[in-house]
Amino acid sequence: MRYYILLFLVILFAGPVAAQNETDEVIFKAMQDEMKRTQEQLVLPNMEKPFYISYSVARSRQFEVAGVLGGIINSTVSDWGTVCGAQLLLGDYQHTNDTRYVGQSPKIGSASELDYDMLRRSFWILSDAVYKYALQEDAAKKSYLKTNPLSPEIAALPELTKADPIKKIVERKKTFNIDQEKWEKIVSEVSAIFKEYKDIYNSSVGVVGTEIDFYKQTSEGVTLKQPMSYVTFYASGYVLTEDGVKINDSYSVLAATPDDLPSLEELKKGVRAFAEDLLKLKTVPVIDEYYSGPVLFEGAASSAIFTGNLLHQGGLFALRTQLGQKQPQTLENRVGRKIIDSRLTVKNYTTLDKYNGVDLLGAYEIDAEGVVPAKEMTLVENGILKMFLNGRIPTLKAPKSTGSSRFLATGSDIVYVTAPGTIHIQVDKGMKQEKMKKALIKAAKEEGLDYAYIVRDFGGLASHIYKVDVKDGSETQVRFGTVGGINLSKMKRMLQISSKENVSNYILNRQTLSSLIYPASILIEDVEINENKPSKEKTPALTFPLQRD
């Protein structure tokens, strides 16, 4: 038994191995043929057979070009790598051996060349190890439930919903072109910009991208292929204040393919603006007193408030507690009740791939469990919570799958989580964007304040915070302010909400490709901003090379 446990752990943490010249036919045939053998033959004496089997394959390749001050320090394009995964469940849909309720299964790297026999061997190794692990997990689960019975409501819930048989082969809509020489020139030229900024330390510029094809075959008759790709252009660096405080910041642009990134001139413009903003933070005034009053959140700060409150574990996503774990705080008991401002309605789109001219990276046609989602779902209507997004693990308030199991944006593993496609936060009777600052000043005057604040980005010490004089509306950038947490209770009655919409793509929780359509600004009352006293760095022993005469 010790051998099998060790084997299972080796498989679980095995890394991907490169593969080339694969075809869909080879992958699907290997999965189907090995699954048939598993269904017919995988059983130990006096033990039950699996009732559910799922095989997955992730094929991926990555590239990265990184530069510093006009020189290239890294330029790589990987070969295609192949990772196989397997999930086997005992019991039935009502009661399985599963105790964790997470979309992760053991993996194993396949051969460097995609080969039918090697793929079958990979699934054979996985199936054997996972089956033995499932038997152990099932015995442990039954023993635990004898002394720790579930509540009648939870016990009556199925532990897996059925999926209809379906074959869905989604092909890539855009070619993922990797022009290594082109990007070396761009990164070299853009990174050289930092030679002009001698007070910015440890600057770097780069582009990194991943192209993935996910494949899945299940014993229920689900056959799917789902492509994914993304690329990020980034710049980063830090400055030191006169008293030794280190301020780190970064700039990034996310797109589906390298060809979708902005032009060289646009990238230069963005990086220069980033460098200028970072440099300003060295000398702008420090927040040195407590503030409580209205605050206007614009752009990235507005986005962060919505995602932080609605799009996290326990937010608008259903969550079934792992066996033996404490129930986390969720919104399940608030279905049918108001959770945000009555002017707001929150919808989830799945197949929508463009909005106001912006490509939406959150678009998908079938989820990671083989469920085709509705194109549009209303999660919150006029502030009232209506439903949750969920996968195939039922909860009391989300008994069915909404087709919201999304593959993680990594080719080194095969994991899926409950996540949205594109979230659209719609506002009814919002205020024109150009009037939002006036509303802030008006609210501050009514509270007898001499000034108020605008927050345009949350970035720790690099947060973009501006002090607004209520007499003339002038803005002064400030630093080192800690903005008090904006929770749902503060979002139930906002002072004003902009009618203008912003559209952004991002990797939600650093896991899944998603998109967000949201109000460009929101005005919230009774927000606290406190002074922050960050730690200080020691002065470098040697002078930074760009600062030497």
C-alpha positions as CSV (number, residue, x, y, z in Angstrom):
1,M,0.0,0.0,0.0
2,R,2.9,2.4,0.8
3,Y,4.1,1.9,-2.9
4,Y,0.8,3.0,-4.3
5,I,0.7,6.1,-2.0
6,L,4.2,7.1,-3.1
7,L,3.2,6.4,-6.8
8,F,0.1,8.6,-6.4
9,L,2.2,11.5,-5.0
10,V,4.8,11.2,-7.7
11,I,2.0,11.4,-10.3
12,L,0.3,14.3,-8.6
13,F,3.3,16.5,-8.6
14,A,4.8,15.4,-11.9
15,G,5.6,18.2,-14.3
16,P,4.6,18.4,-18.0
17,V,6.8,16.9,-20.7
18,A,7.0,18.4,-24.1
19,A,5.0,16.9,-27.0
20,Q,4.8,17.6,-30.7
21,N,2.8,16.8,-33.8
22,E,-0.4,15.8,-31.9
23,T,-3.8,15.7,-33.5
24,D,-7.3,15.7,-32.0
25,E,-7.9,12.2,-33.4
26,V,-5.0,10.7,-31.5
27,I,-5.9,12.3,-28.2
28,F,-9.6,11.4,-28.3
29,K,-9.0,7.9,-29.5
30,A,-6.5,7.3,-26.7
31,M,-8.9,8.6,-24.1
32,Q,-11.9,6.7,-25.5
33,D,-10.0,3.3,-25.8
34,E,-8.4,3.5,-22.4
35,M,-11.7,4.6,-20.8
36,K,-13.4,1.5,-22.3
37,R,-10.8,-0.8,-20.8
38,T,-11.0,1.0,-17.5
39,Q,-14.8,0.6,-17.4
40,E,-14.6,-3.0,-18.2
41,Q,-11.6,-4.1,-16.2
42,L,-10.7,-1.7,-13.4
43,V,-11.9,-3.3,-10.2
44,L,-10.2,-5.0,-7.2
45,P,-11.7,-8.2,-5.7
46,N,-14.6,-7.4,-3.4
47,M,-14.4,-3.7,-4.2
48,E,-16.8,-1.6,-6.2
49,K,-16.1,-0.3,-9.7
50,P,-16.0,3.4,-10.6
51,F,-19.3,4.8,-11.7
52,Y,-17.8,8.0,-13.2
53,I,-14.6,8.4,-15.2
54,S,-13.1,11.5,-16.7
55,Y,-9.9,11.9,-18.7
56,S,-8.4,15.2,-19.6
57,V,-5.5,16.5,-21.7
58,A,-3.9,19.9,-21.7
59,R,-1.5,20.8,-24.5
60,S,0.3,24.0,-24.1
61,R,3.3,26.1,-25.2
62,Q,4.6,29.3,-23.7
63,F,6.9,32.1,-24.8
64,E,8.6,34.9,-23.0
65,V,10.8,37.9,-23.9
66,A,12.2,40.0,-21.1
67,G,14.5,43.1,-21.3
68,V,16.3,45.5,-19.1
69,L,17.5,49.0,-20.2
70,G,17.6,48.1,-23.9
71,G,19.1,44.6,-23.5
72,I,17.4,41.2,-23.8
73,I,17.9,39.0,-20.7
74,N,15.6,36.2,-21.6
75,S,14.0,35.0,-24.8
76,T,12.4,31.6,-24.9
77,V,9.7,29.7,-26.9
78,S,8.8,26.3,-25.5
79,D,7.9,23.2,-27.4
80,W,4.3,21.9,-27.0
81,G,3.9,20.1,-23.6
82,T,1.3,17.6,-22.8
83,V,-0.3,16.9,-19.4
84,C,-2.9,14.1,-18.7
85,G,-5.4,14.1,-15.8
86,A,-7.9,11.6,-14.5
87,Q,-10.8,11.6,-12.1
88,L,-12.6,8.4,-11.0
89,L,-15.6,8.4,-8.6
90,L,-17.1,5.6,-6.6
91,G,-20.7,5.3,-5.5
92,D,-23.4,7.2,-7.5
93,Y,-24.5,10.7,-8.1
94,Q,-26.2,10.9,-4.7
95,H,-23.1,9.8,-2.7
96,T,-19.6,9.7,-4.0
97,N,-16.2,9.2,-2.4
98,D,-15.3,12.9,-3.0
99,T,-14.6,14.9,0.2
100,R,-13.0,18.1,-1.3
101,Y,-15.4,19.2,-4.0
102,V,-12.7,20.8,-6.0
103,G,-12.0,20.6,-9.7
104,Q,-8.5,19.1,-9.4
105,S,-7.3,15.7,-10.2
106,P,-3.9,14.0,-10.3
107,K,-1.8,14.6,-13.4
108,I,1.1,13.1,-15.3
109,G,3.3,14.4,-18.1
110,S,3.1,12.5,-21.3
111,A,5.7,11.7,-23.9
112,S,7.7,14.4,-25.8
113,E,6.0,13.2,-29.0
114,L,2.3,12.8,-28.9
115,D,1.8,9.1,-29.3
116,Y,-1.3,7.0,-29.0
117,D,0.3,4.2,-26.9
118,M,2.1,6.7,-24.6
119,L,-1.2,8.5,-24.0
120,R,-2.9,5.3,-23.1
121,R,-0.1,4.4,-20.8
122,S,-0.4,7.7,-19.0
123,F,-4.1,7.2,-18.5
124,W,-3.5,3.6,-17.4
125,I,-1.0,4.7,-14.7
126,L,-3.3,7.5,-13.6
127,S,-6.4,5.3,-13.4
128,D,-4.7,2.7,-11.3
129,A,-3.4,5.2,-8.8
130,V,-6.6,7.3,-8.7
131,Y,-8.8,4.2,-8.2
132,K,-6.8,3.0,-5.2
133,Y,-6.8,6.5,-3.7
134,A,-10.6,6.7,-4.3
135,L,-11.1,3.4,-2.4
136,Q,-9.1,4.8,0.6
137,E,-11.0,8.1,0.4
138,D,-14.3,6.4,0.3
139,A,-13.5,4.3,3.4
140,A,-12.3,7.3,5.3
141,K,-15.4,9.3,4.3
142,K,-17.9,6.6,5.4
143,S,-16.0,6.2,8.7
144,Y,-16.1,10.0,9.3
145,L,-19.8,10.3,8.5
146,K,-20.7,7.6,11.0
147,T,-19.6,9.8,13.9
148,N,-20.2,13.1,12.2
149,P,-23.5,12.9,10.3
150,L,-24.5,15.7,8.0
151,S,-27.6,17.8,8.5
152,P,-30.7,16.3,6.8
153,E,-30.7,19.1,4.2
154,I,-27.1,18.6,3.2
155,A,-27.4,14.8,3.3
156,A,-30.3,14.9,0.9
157,L,-28.3,16.9,-1.7
158,P,-26.7,14.9,-4.5
159,E,-22.9,15.2,-4.6
160,L,-22.8,15.4,-8.4
161,T,-25.3,16.4,-11.0
162,K,-25.6,14.5,-14.3
163,A,-24.2,15.9,-17.5
164,D,-25.9,15.3,-20.8
165,P,-23.9,13.5,-23.5
166,I,-22.4,16.1,-25.8
167,K,-19.6,16.5,-28.4
168,K,-18.3,20.0,-28.6
169,I,-15.1,20.7,-30.5
170,V,-14.3,24.4,-30.2
171,E,-11.6,25.6,-32.6
172,R,-9.3,28.6,-32.1
173,K,-10.7,31.7,-33.6
174,K,-7.3,33.5,-33.8
175,T,-3.9,32.2,-34.7
176,F,-1.4,32.5,-31.8
177,N,1.6,33.9,-33.8
178,I,4.9,34.0,-31.9
179,D,7.3,36.3,-33.7
180,Q,10.3,36.0,-31.4
181,E,12.5,38.4,-33.3
182,K,9.8,41.0,-33.5
183,W,9.2,40.9,-29.8
184,E,12.9,41.1,-28.9
185,K,13.1,44.3,-30.9
186,I,10.0,45.7,-29.2
187,V,11.0,44.8,-25.7
188,S,14.6,46.1,-26.3
189,E,13.3,49.4,-27.6
190,V,10.6,49.9,-24.9
191,S,12.9,48.8,-22.0
192,A,15.5,51.4,-23.1
193,I,13.0,54.1,-22.2
194,F,14.0,53.6,-18.5
195,K,17.5,54.9,-19.3
196,E,15.8,58.3,-19.2
197,Y,14.5,57.7,-15.7
198,K,17.6,57.4,-13.4
199,D,15.5,57.4,-10.3
200,I,13.6,54.2,-11.2
201,Y,15.3,51.1,-9.9
202,N,15.2,47.5,-11.1
203,S,13.1,48.3,-14.2
204,S,12.1,45.5,-16.5
205,V,9.9,45.1,-19.6
206,G,8.6,41.9,-21.1
207,V,6.0,40.0,-22.9
208,V,4.8,36.5,-21.8
209,G,2.1,34.4,-23.4
210,T,0.5,31.0,-23.2
211,E,-1.5,28.9,-25.7
212,I,-3.5,26.0,-24.4
213,D,-5.8,23.3,-25.8
214,F,-7.9,21.4,-23.3
215,Y,-9.5,18.0,-24.2
216,K,-11.9,16.0,-22.1
217,Q,-13.7,12.7,-22.4
218,T,-16.0,11.3,-19.7
219,S,-18.0,8.1,-19.1
220,E,-21.2,10.1,-19.5
221,G,-20.5,10.7,-23.2
222,V,-19.0,14.2,-22.9
223,T,-16.4,14.9,-25.5
224,L,-15.0,18.4,-25.7
225,K,-12.1,20.5,-26.9
226,Q,-11.6,24.0,-25.6
227,P,-8.8,26.4,-26.7
228,M,-7.4,29.2,-24.5
229,S,-4.7,31.8,-25.0
230,Y,-3.5,35.0,-23.5
231,V,-0.5,37.3,-23.6
232,T,0.6,40.0,-21.2
233,F,2.9,42.9,-21.9
234,Y,4.3,44.4,-18.7
235,A,6.7,46.9,-17.2
236,S,7.8,47.2,-13.6
237,G,10.2,49.1,-11.4
238,Y,10.4,50.9,-8.1
239,V,11.5,54.3,-6.6
240,L,12.9,55.2,-3.3
241,T,11.7,58.3,-1.4
242,E,14.2,60.6,0.2
243,D,13.6,58.9,3.6
244,G,14.1,55.4,2.1
245,V,10.6,54.1,1.4
246,K,10.5,51.7,-1.5
247,I,7.5,52.1,-3.8
248,N,7.0,49.2,-6.3
249,D,4.6,49.5,-9.2
250,S,3.8,47.7,-12.5
251,Y,2.0,48.3,-15.8
252,S,0.4,45.6,-17.9
253,V,-1.7,45.0,-21.0
254,L,-3.6,41.7,-21.4
255,A,-4.7,40.4,-24.8
256,A,-5.8,37.1,-26.4
257,T,-2.9,36.8,-28.8
258,P,0.4,38.7,-29.5
259,D,-1.1,40.3,-32.6
260,D,-3.9,41.8,-30.4
261,L,-1.4,43.8,-28.3
262,P,-1.1,47.5,-28.9
263,S,1.4,48.9,-31.4
264,L,4.9,49.8,-30.5
265,E,4.1,53.5,-30.2
266,E,1.1,52.8,-28.0
267,L,3.2,50.5,-25.7
268,K,5.9,53.2,-25.5
269,K,3.3,55.8,-24.6
270,G,1.9,53.5,-21.9
271,V,5.3,52.7,-20.4
272,R,6.3,56.4,-20.4
273,A,3.1,57.3,-18.6
274,F,3.8,54.5,-16.1
275,A,7.3,55.8,-15.5
276,E,6.2,59.4,-15.0
277,D,3.5,58.4,-12.6
278,L,5.9,56.2,-10.6
279,L,8.4,59.1,-10.5
280,K,5.8,61.5,-9.1
281,L,5.2,59.2,-6.1
282,K,8.7,60.0,-4.9
283,T,7.8,63.6,-4.0
284,V,4.0,64.0,-3.7
285,P,2.7,64.9,-0.2
286,V,2.1,62.2,2.4
287,I,-1.3,61.7,3.9
288,D,-0.7,62.5,7.6
289,E,-4.2,62.7,9.1
290,Y,-7.4,60.7,9.4
291,Y,-10.2,61.3,7.0
292,S,-13.8,60.1,7.0
293,G,-16.2,61.2,4.3
294,P,-17.2,60.7,0.7
295,V,-14.7,59.2,-1.7
296,L,-14.9,58.9,-5.5
297,F,-13.5,55.6,-6.9
298,E,-12.7,55.8,-10.6
299,G,-11.4,53.3,-13.2
300,A,-9.3,50.5,-11.8
301,A,-10.4,51.4,-8.2
302,S,-14.1,51.0,-9.1
303,S,-13.4,47.7,-10.8
304,A,-11.4,46.4,-7.7
305,I,-14.3,47.2,-5.4
306,F,-16.8,45.2,-7.5
307,T,-14.5,42.2,-8.0
308,G,-13.4,42.2,-4.4
309,N,-17.0,42.1,-3.1
310,L,-18.8,40.0,-5.7
311,L,-16.3,37.8,-7.5
312,H,-14.5,35.9,-4.8
313,Q,-15.1,32.5,-3.1
314,G,-18.3,32.9,-1.2
315,G,-19.5,35.9,-3.4
316,L,-21.6,35.2,-6.4
317,F,-20.2,31.7,-6.7
318,A,-21.8,28.7,-5.0
319,L,-19.5,26.9,-2.6
320,R,-20.0,23.4,-1.0
321,T,-18.0,23.0,2.2
322,Q,-15.3,20.3,2.1
323,L,-16.0,17.5,4.5
324,G,-14.7,18.2,8.0
325,Q,-14.1,21.9,7.2
326,K,-15.8,24.8,8.8
327,Q,-18.5,26.5,6.7
328,P,-17.0,29.7,5.2
329,Q,-19.1,32.9,5.2
330,T,-21.1,33.1,2.0
331,L,-24.1,34.9,0.5
332,E,-26.3,31.8,0.4
333,N,-28.6,33.0,3.1
334,R,-29.2,36.3,1.3
335,V,-30.9,35.0,-1.8
336,G,-33.9,37.2,-2.4
337,R,-32.5,40.0,-0.4
338,K,-30.7,43.2,-1.3
339,I,-26.9,43.0,-1.3
340,I,-26.0,46.1,-3.4
341,D,-27.5,49.4,-4.5
342,S,-30.9,49.1,-6.0
343,R,-29.8,50.8,-9.2
344,L,-27.4,47.9,-10.0
345,T,-28.1,44.7,-11.9
346,V,-25.4,42.1,-12.4
347,K,-25.4,39.8,-15.3
348,N,-23.1,37.0,-16.5
349,Y,-22.5,36.5,-20.2
350,T,-20.7,33.5,-21.6
351,T,-20.5,33.6,-25.4
352,L,-20.3,37.4,-25.8
353,D,-16.9,38.1,-27.3
354,K,-17.0,41.8,-27.9
355,Y,-18.5,44.9,-26.2
356,N,-18.1,48.5,-27.3
357,G,-15.4,47.4,-29.6
358,V,-13.3,45.6,-27.0
359,D,-12.6,41.9,-27.3
360,L,-13.8,40.0,-24.3
361,L,-11.4,37.3,-23.1
362,G,-14.0,35.8,-20.8
363,A,-16.1,34.4,-23.7
364,Y,-16.5,30.6,-23.8
365,E,-18.9,28.0,-25.3
366,I,-18.7,25.0,-23.0
367,D,-17.4,24.7,-19.5
368,A,-14.7,22.4,-18.1
369,E,-17.3,19.8,-17.1
370,G,-19.0,19.5,-20.4
371,V,-22.0,21.8,-19.6
372,V,-23.2,24.3,-22.2
373,P,-24.1,27.5,-20.2
374,A,-26.9,29.9,-20.9
375,K,-25.7,32.9,-22.9
376,E,-27.0,35.3,-20.3
377,M,-27.8,34.9,-16.6
378,T,-29.1,37.6,-14.1
379,L,-27.3,37.1,-10.8
380,V,-28.4,40.3,-9.1
381,E,-31.5,42.3,-10.2
382,N,-32.0,45.8,-8.9
383,G,-29.8,45.1,-6.0
384,I,-31.5,41.8,-5.1
385,L,-29.5,38.6,-5.1
386,K,-31.2,36.1,-7.5
387,M,-28.8,33.2,-8.1
388,F,-25.3,31.9,-8.0
389,L,-22.9,30.6,-10.6
390,N,-22.1,26.9,-10.0
391,G,-20.5,23.8,-11.4
392,R,-21.8,20.2,-11.0
393,I,-21.4,20.1,-7.2
394,P,-24.9,21.1,-5.9
395,T,-25.5,23.4,-2.9
396,L,-28.7,24.3,-1.2
397,K,-29.2,27.5,-3.1
398,A,-27.5,26.3,-6.4
399,P,-28.7,22.8,-7.0
400,K,-27.9,22.8,-10.7
401,S,-24.9,23.6,-12.8
402,T,-24.9,26.9,-14.6
403,G,-22.0,25.8,-16.8
404,S,-19.5,27.9,-14.8
405,S,-16.6,25.5,-14.3
406,R,-13.7,27.3,-15.9
407,F,-10.3,25.8,-16.7
408,L,-7.4,27.6,-15.0
409,A,-5.2,29.6,-17.3
410,T,-2.2,27.3,-17.0
411,G,-1.0,24.5,-19.2
412,S,1.1,22.8,-16.5
413,D,-2.0,21.4,-14.7
414,I,-5.6,20.6,-15.3
415,V,-7.7,22.4,-12.8
416,Y,-11.1,24.1,-12.9
417,V,-12.9,26.4,-10.6
418,T,-16.3,28.1,-10.5
419,A,-15.8,31.4,-12.3
420,P,-17.7,33.9,-14.6
421,G,-17.4,34.6,-18.3
422,T,-18.1,38.3,-18.6
423,I,-19.7,40.1,-15.6
424,H,-21.8,43.1,-16.6
425,I,-22.6,45.5,-13.8
426,Q,-25.4,47.6,-15.2
427,V,-26.7,50.8,-13.7
428,D,-30.2,52.3,-14.0
429,K,-30.4,56.1,-14.0
430,G,-26.7,56.6,-13.4
431,M,-25.0,60.0,-13.4
432,K,-23.0,61.4,-16.3
433,Q,-19.3,60.8,-15.7
434,E,-18.4,64.5,-16.0
435,K,-20.8,65.3,-13.0
436,M,-19.3,62.7,-10.6
437,K,-16.6,65.0,-9.3
438,K,-19.1,67.7,-8.7
439,A,-21.2,65.3,-6.7
440,L,-18.2,64.4,-4.6
441,I,-17.5,68.1,-3.8
442,K,-21.2,68.7,-3.0
443,A,-21.3,65.7,-0.6
444,A,-18.1,66.9,1.1
445,K,-19.4,70.4,1.5
446,E,-22.6,69.1,3.1
447,E,-20.5,67.3,5.7
448,G,-18.5,70.5,6.4
449,L,-15.3,69.1,4.9
450,D,-12.6,71.3,3.3
451,Y,-11.5,68.5,1.0
452,A,-12.4,65.0,-0.2
453,Y,-10.6,62.2,-2.0
454,I,-10.6,60.5,-5.4
455,V,-9.0,57.0,-5.6
456,R,-8.1,55.9,-9.1
457,D,-6.2,52.8,-8.5
458,F,-5.4,50.4,-5.6
459,G,-1.7,49.5,-5.6
460,G,-0.5,49.3,-2.0
461,L,2.1,52.1,-1.5
462,A,1.7,52.9,-5.2
463,S,-2.1,53.6,-4.9
464,H,-3.3,56.6,-7.0
465,I,-5.0,58.9,-4.5
466,Y,-5.9,62.5,-5.0
467,K,-6.9,65.2,-2.5
468,V,-9.6,67.4,-3.9
469,D,-10.1,71.0,-2.6
470,V,-13.8,71.6,-2.3
471,K,-13.5,75.3,-3.0
472,D,-11.9,75.2,-6.5
473,G,-11.9,71.5,-7.3
474,S,-8.1,71.3,-7.7
475,E,-6.5,68.0,-7.2
476,T,-3.3,67.2,-5.4
477,Q,-1.8,63.7,-5.7
478,V,-0.9,62.2,-2.3
479,R,0.6,59.0,-1.1
480,F,0.8,56.4,1.7
481,G,-2.9,56.4,2.5
482,T,-4.8,53.3,3.7
483,V,-8.3,53.2,2.3
484,G,-10.7,51.5,4.7
485,G,-12.3,48.3,3.4
486,I,-15.3,48.8,1.2
487,N,-17.7,46.0,1.9
488,L,-21.2,45.1,0.7
489,S,-22.8,47.1,3.4
490,K,-21.3,50.3,2.1
491,M,-22.3,49.3,-1.5
492,K,-26.0,48.9,-0.6
493,R,-26.6,52.7,-0.8
494,M,-24.1,54.6,-2.9
495,L,-24.3,58.3,-3.3
496,Q,-23.8,58.2,-7.0
497,I,-23.0,55.8,-9.8
498,S,-21.6,56.7,-13.2
499,S,-23.6,55.9,-16.3
500,K,-20.4,55.6,-18.2
501,E,-19.1,52.0,-18.6
502,N,-15.5,50.7,-18.6
503,V,-14.6,47.4,-20.1
504,S,-11.6,45.4,-18.9
505,N,-10.0,41.9,-19.3
506,Y,-8.2,40.3,-16.4
507,I,-7.2,37.0,-14.8
508,L,-9.6,36.6,-12.0
509,N,-7.9,35.6,-8.7
510,R,-4.8,34.9,-10.9
511,Q,-6.7,31.8,-12.2
512,T,-9.3,32.3,-14.9
513,L,-9.6,34.6,-17.9
514,S,-12.5,36.9,-17.3
515,S,-14.0,40.2,-18.5
516,L,-15.8,42.9,-16.6
517,I,-18.1,45.7,-17.8
518,Y,-18.6,48.1,-14.9
519,P,-19.5,51.7,-13.9
520,A,-16.5,54.0,-14.6
521,S,-16.9,55.6,-11.2
522,I,-18.8,55.2,-7.9
523,L,-19.2,57.7,-5.1
524,I,-19.4,56.1,-1.6
525,E,-19.9,57.9,1.7
526,D,-18.3,57.4,5.1
527,V,-15.1,56.0,3.7
528,E,-12.1,56.1,6.0
529,I,-8.6,57.0,4.8
530,N,-5.7,56.8,7.3
531,E,-2.1,57.6,7.1
532,N,0.2,54.7,6.4
533,K,3.7,54.5,7.9
534,P,5.6,52.1,5.7
535,S,8.9,50.5,6.6
536,K,12.1,52.0,5.2
537,E,14.9,50.5,3.2
538,K,18.6,50.8,3.9
539,T,20.5,53.0,1.5
540,P,22.2,50.9,-1.3
541,A,25.9,50.4,-0.6
542,L,26.7,51.2,-4.2
543,T,25.3,54.0,-6.3
544,F,22.8,52.9,-8.9
545,P,24.7,52.8,-12.3
546,L,22.3,55.2,-14.1
547,Q,23.0,57.8,-11.3
548,R,26.8,57.7,-11.7
549,D,28.4,60.7,-13.4
